[in-house]
Structure formats: structure tokens, C-alpha cells
Amino acid sequence: MGDHTETVQVDYDPERITYDQLLEIFWESHQPTSRNSSRQYMNVIFYHDEHQRRLATTSQNAVEQKTSGTIRTKVLSIQSFTMAEDYHQKYILKHQFEILNEMTRIYPQHQDFVASTAVARLNGYADGNGTRDQLLREIDMLGLSESGKRTLSGLVRE
């Protein structure tokens, strides 16, 4: 399919969450011993600088100490990052028409829609990620109407 790897780039505020904390979330969120079916779907942490490389490698070593089996997640330098095609952006949310319509009214420019943290959160919830407690804490900050809130609440598992 090409010489690329499908991934996400996380923009974060180090005053609110550290790179170490992001690494913890990463390791808890996937199976580091699973085999990569191809370069396109490999398990990898891409780092931007030597500091991130050291932290990622240290966290990889710590996971390896706790895990039985070979860690197959790689730690590699980022060479470039290309945004996915528009039809891939916020894919799950695009099938939740009520919520999608509300967000496109708020973010009529596609690049603003894609870059929106609220839209990213909604896409995650629409895909079944997050808990009801998390949703209840932040639902009023996501810009939805009461009807949109009810629709979203119906998508979130306990």
C-alpha cells in the first residue's frame, strides 16, 4: 500500500500532561507484544528529539521488564508527518449526522473541524472510547445542543 505508517500525532500542553504520562497512556492502550502485519500498521512511537527518544526507550524497557514476551513496538525518529485524506478525518463522527451537523455549523472550515479538540473528543466518544463519567464531566464544554448531548450520551458505554 505504500511506504507509510498510519499513526496519530499528539499535540499536547506539557503544563497539563507530561510526555512520560503520554507514554504511560500509550503503553496501556495497545498490545506491545503483538506482531506487526505490515509497515502500515506497525506498533511504533515516533520521537521528535533526543529527550523524547530517551524517555520513550526508557518506558519501552520498563514495559519489557514487566511483560512476558517480546516487545515489538519500535521507537523511531519521525521523518515526516502527513495528515490523512479528508475522508479519513473524524471518520466515526461523520456517521453521527446530528452531532456532525452541529459541529460543522461551529467549524464550517474543514481544517478548523479537523483541528478542533472538541471534535476529536466527540469522535472518540462516538467510537465507544471514554467512560460515562468522563463524558458527564465534559459534555457541557463540547458545544452540543441538548439533543446532541442526548445522542452522544446514547453512544457512550458505561
N, C-alpha and C positions, 0 to 999 in steps of 0.2 A: 504493500500500500504506500510505500514511501519510506524515507529515512527520517522519521519523526517519532516523537513520543507524545501521547495525549496526556496533558497534565493541567494543573491549575497553578497560577501564580498568586501568592497571597501577599497583599499589601496590608501592612499592619502598623499600628502605633506602638512602639516599644515602651511608651509610658503606660500603656494599658495591658499589654501582654508581651512577654519576652520571647525571643527566638527559642530558648530552651522549653518554654511552655508550649509553643507551637510544635516543637519536635515531640514532646510527650503526647500531644493530641494525635500527631501523625502516626506514631508507633502504636497507639491504642486503636487506631481506625483502620488498620489493614493487616493482612497476614504476611509478615516479613519472610516467612519460610516458603510461601507459595512460589511455584515455578512461573517464570515469565513466558507467556505464549509467543511473544514477539517483541521487537523493539517498540512497537506502537503502544503496547500495554505493559511495559516493564515497571517494576516497583523501583522508584528512584526518588532521591532527594537531590534537587539541584541547588547548589550554593552559589552565592554571588561574590564572596570574598573569602580570604583565608580564615577570618574569625568564624564565619558560618561553617566553613569546611571542618574546622577543628571541633566545633560544637556538634555538628551532625555525625562526625566519625566517633566522637566520644559517646554520643547517645546510641549509635549503632552497636558499639562494643558492649555497652551496658545491657542492651536488649539481648545480645548474643549470649551474655553470661547467664541470663535468666531463662533462655529458651533452649528447648531440646530441638535440635535440627539446625540445618544450615540457614543462615540469614542470606536471603537472595536479593534484598534491597540494596541498590547501589547508591553511592554518594558521588555525584559528578558535578563538574563545573558547568554552569549554564553558558551555552554558546549564543543562543538567541531565543526569543520567545515571540511567537506569532499567535495572535488571537484566533480563535476558531471562527469558522464561517458564521455569518449571521444566523442561519437556520439552526445552528447548534447552540447559540446563546440563549440561556434561560429556557432550555428545551421543555422541561417539565411544566413550568409555569405557562408556557404558550398553549398548553392544552387545558388550562383552567380559565375559560374565557371571561367569566365575570371579573376575576381578580386581574387578569391580563388587561382587560379594558380599563379598569380603574388605574392601573399603573401606567398605561400608555397615555392616559389623559394627564397624569402628573409629569411623565417623562416622554413627551412627544418625539424627541430626537432619539433615534436608536442608540447612539453612543452614550447618551445620558441614561437610558434604560439599562443598558448592559453594565454601566459603571456604578449603578445605584446599589448601595449596601442593602437598602430595604428590599429591592427586587431580588437580590441574591438570597436574602433571608427567606423571602416568600417562596422562591424556587426550591430552597432546601426543605421547607415545611411541606410544600406541595408534593415533594418526593418521599415524604414519610420520615424525614430526619428531624430531630429535635423532639422534645417532650411537651406534653400539655402544660406542665408547669413553666417551662421556658417560654412557650407561646403566650401564656397568660401574663407573664411579666413584661412582655414587649409588644403585644398586639396593638396597643393604643399608639405606639410610636411608628407603625408601619404605613400609615396613611390610608387605611382602608375604611370604607363606609361600614355601617353596621351590618349590612347584607354581606359585604365582602368578608367581614370578620366571622360571621356565621359559617360562610362557605369554607374559609380557611380552617376554622375550628373543626369542621367535619372531616378534614383531611388528616388531622394530626392524631396519631395513636397515643394511647396512654403512656 
